[in-house]
Amino acid sequence: MILVEHPLVRVHVTVIRNRETPPDLFRYHLTALARLMAYPVLQDLATEPLAVVTPMATTVGERLKREPVLVPVLRAGLGLVEGFRDVIPGAVVSHLGMYRDHQTLQPVRYYSNFPVERQHHPFILLDPMLATGGSAVDALDFLKSEGAVDIRLVSIIAAPEGVERVESRHPDVTIFTAALDERLDDNGYIIPGLGDAGDRQFGTY
């Protein structure tokens, strides 16, 4: 697990934790966090030479070999998409619909549109809350079953239980998070956390 340390990251996390933060500001700060997170998450992307003509001369720059595929877990993961696309405008977005059964705490998958022709591209799994790790493990199982091999998991707030579960099941996947919290409560919510990230950003709480 990589904890992204930056003063601005800590400031934005503080704002979205505050229960008085309204949905529009929650989304704004979540997008800002995604932009900041994008740089460490994508710092080792492979590039290849690209010749360009400037107003003065010809030079050789770089372009990405394979643009990453963003995989937001619906619906909470949608809040991280625009921040990443601000950094990589050409990124493909492959949605993955999942929800957690509040009785069993198990993930239920109901939608996916995996881009098979891009299975060798880097995949960035976006889910703001890594709680029990059940949804993340199920999502990673699915991506690998479809052929993805280079996968990174991005959360904003993680619980130790979720990190441990993902790392034990998918040790080859690097987890990036902005905050590692104390624990889960009896209902599987992160403490201190920020509540339900989907409800918070779309005003359905």
Secondary structure, DSSP 8 states (H G I E B T S, - for coil): -EE---HHHHHHHHHHH-TT--HHHHHHHHHHHHHHHHHHHTTT--EEEEEEE-SS-EEEEEEESS--EEEEEETTTHHHHHHHHHH-TT-EE--EEEEE-TTT--EEEEEE---GGGTTS-EEEE-SEESSSHHHHHHHHHHHHTT---EEEE-SEE-HHHHHHHHHH-TTSEEEESEE-SEE-TTS-EESS-S-HHHHHHT--
